[in-house]
């Protein structure tokens, strides 16, 4: 007598889930937007993946449009400089707030660069070794969490700060980034050219 045929394993597919083609995850059907052309009436990618793609395409379109406008302005300037200057003058008159904001950003950038050059020049006059850049200042600001370096102060440095040499240049300190700290204007003006240990003892530390 022949052996009876074994019944095949039946695999039940849940109709409440749908596979996302973008993130390769099985998600509820409610996470997909409807689409008539699809065989199941839903889009192949979930809502979150579709939103991320839309945002990426949006920023890409903005960047492309800005590049096209810049190239167009460049061609216009070389074709007719007087017309380009008149167009720019008219835009400035129509958008005074944008012009002020742009000038403010440029002034802050120039101010930081000028202060950096002044510190490096003063270090050369004092025959101090080492140098630092504005990138070092930004990294130090991040490490100090935008707070004054002195433990007894810890004021916010977001509005205004001074770049101070821990060991002053007049006392043989270097201009390297390892000898740099960010202080609030009050602490820096009080510190002057004091030695860091003397200044800490003056404020009740290291007794």
C-alpha positions in Angstrom: 0.0 0.0 0.0 1.4 3.4 -1.0 2.2 5.9 1.6 -0.4 8.7 1.7 0.8 12.0 0.3 1.8 14.4 3.1 -0.1 17.6 3.0 1.8 20.6 2.0 2.7 23.3 4.5 0.3 26.2 4.0 1.9 29.7 4.4 -0.6 32.3 5.5 0.3 35.8 4.3 -1.1 38.6 6.5 -3.1 41.1 4.5 -2.7 43.7 7.3 1.0 44.3 6.5 2.8 45.5 3.3 6.5 45.5 2.4 8.1 48.9 1.8 10.3 48.8 -1.2 12.5 51.7 0.2 13.2 50.8 3.8 12.6 47.0 3.3 10.3 46.7 6.3 6.9 45.2 6.7 4.5 48.0 7.9 0.8 48.3 8.4 -1.2 49.1 5.3 -2.3 52.4 7.0 1.3 53.6 6.6 1.0 53.7 2.8 -0.8 56.2 0.7 -3.3 55.1 -1.9 -2.5 54.8 -5.6 -5.0 53.6 -8.3 -2.3 52.3 -10.7 -0.9 49.8 -8.1 -2.2 46.2 -8.0 -3.1 46.5 -4.4 -4.2 50.2 -4.5 -1.2 51.4 -2.4 2.1 53.0 -3.2 5.2 50.7 -3.0 6.9 53.0 -0.4 5.6 54.0 3.1 4.7 57.5 4.1 7.9 58.2 6.0 10.2 57.1 3.1 8.1 59.2 0.7 8.3 62.3 2.9 12.1 61.9 3.1 12.4 61.6 -0.6 10.1 64.6 -1.2 12.2 66.7 1.2 15.4 65.6 -0.5 14.0 66.5 -3.9 12.8 69.8 -2.6 16.2 70.9 -1.3 17.8 69.6 -4.5 15.4 71.7 -6.6 16.1 74.8 -4.5 19.9 74.3 -4.9 19.5 73.8 -8.7 17.3 76.9 -9.0 19.9 79.0 -7.1 22.7 77.7 -9.3 20.6 78.6 -12.4 19.9 82.1 -11.0 23.6 82.6 -10.2 24.7 81.5 -13.7 22.0 83.7 -15.3 23.2 86.7 -13.2 26.8 85.9 -14.2 25.9 85.9 -17.9 23.9 89.1 -17.5 26.8 90.9 -15.8 29.3 90.0 -18.5 26.8 90.8 -21.3 25.7 94.2 -19.9 27.4 95.3 -16.6 25.4 98.5 -16.4 22.1 96.6 -16.6 23.2 94.1 -14.0 24.2 96.9 -11.6 20.9 98.6 -12.1 19.1 95.3 -11.4 21.1 94.7 -8.3 20.4 98.2 -7.1 16.7 97.8 -7.6 16.7 94.5 -5.7 18.5 96.1 -2.7 15.9 98.8 -2.6 13.1 96.3 -2.6 14.7 94.0 0.0 16.3 96.2 2.7 15.9 93.6 5.5 17.8 90.9 3.5 20.5 93.4 2.7 20.9 94.3 6.4 21.0 90.6 7.5 23.7 89.9 4.8 25.8 92.8 5.9 25.5 91.8 9.5 26.8 88.3 8.7 29.6 89.7 6.7 30.6 92.2 9.4 30.7 89.4 12.0 32.9 87.2 9.8 35.3 90.1 9.1 35.4 91.0 12.8 36.4 87.5 13.8 39.0 87.3 11.0 40.4 90.7 12.0 40.6 89.7 15.7 42.4 86.5 14.7 45.0 88.4 12.7 45.5 90.8 15.6 46.2 88.0 18.1 48.6 86.3 15.8 50.4 89.6 15.0 50.7 90.4 18.7 52.1 86.9 19.3 54.8 87.6 16.7 55.7 90.8 18.3 56.1 89.0 21.6 58.2 86.3 19.9 55.7 83.7 21.0 55.5 80.4 19.2 52.3 78.7 17.8 49.3 79.9 16.1 45.5 79.3 16.0 42.6 79.8 13.6 38.9 80.6 13.8 38.1 76.9 13.5 40.0 76.3 16.7 37.9 79.0 18.4 34.7 77.4 17.2 35.8 74.0 18.4 36.8 75.5 21.8 33.4 77.1 22.0 31.8 73.7 21.5 34.0 72.1 24.2 33.2 74.8 26.7 29.4 74.5 25.9 29.3 78.2 25.2 30.2 79.0 28.8 33.0 81.0 30.4 36.0 78.8 31.1 36.2 80.0 34.8 34.4 77.7 37.2 33.2 80.6 39.4 31.6 82.4 36.5 30.2 80.1 33.7 28.4 83.0 32.0 27.0 82.4 28.5 29.3 83.4 25.6 26.6 83.4 22.9 26.3 87.1 22.7 29.9 88.2 23.3 33.2 86.5 24.3 36.9 87.3 24.6 39.8 85.0 23.5 42.3 84.8 26.3 45.7 83.2 26.6 45.8 81.0 29.7 49.5 81.9 30.3 49.7 85.5 29.0 52.1 86.2 26.1 53.9 88.7 28.2 54.8 85.9 30.6 56.1 83.6 27.9 52.9 81.9 27.0 52.4 80.4 23.5 49.9 81.4 20.9 48.9 77.8 20.3 45.4 76.6 20.6 46.3 74.6 23.7 47.0 77.9 25.5 43.7 79.5 24.4 40.5 79.8 26.5 37.2 81.7 26.0 36.2 84.0 28.8 33.3 86.5 29.3 34.4 90.1 28.9 34.2 90.7 32.7 36.6 87.9 33.6 39.0 88.7 30.8 39.3 92.4 31.8 39.8 91.3 35.4 42.4 88.8 34.6 44.6 91.1 32.4 48.2 89.7 32.4 47.9 87.8 35.7 49.4 84.3 36.0 46.5 81.7 36.0 47.5 80.4 39.4 47.6 83.9 40.9 44.3 84.8 39.4 42.7 81.5 40.7 44.0 82.3 44.2 42.6 85.8 43.9 39.2 84.3 43.3 39.4 81.9 46.3 40.8 78.8 44.5 44.1 76.9 44.9 44.6 78.2 48.4 
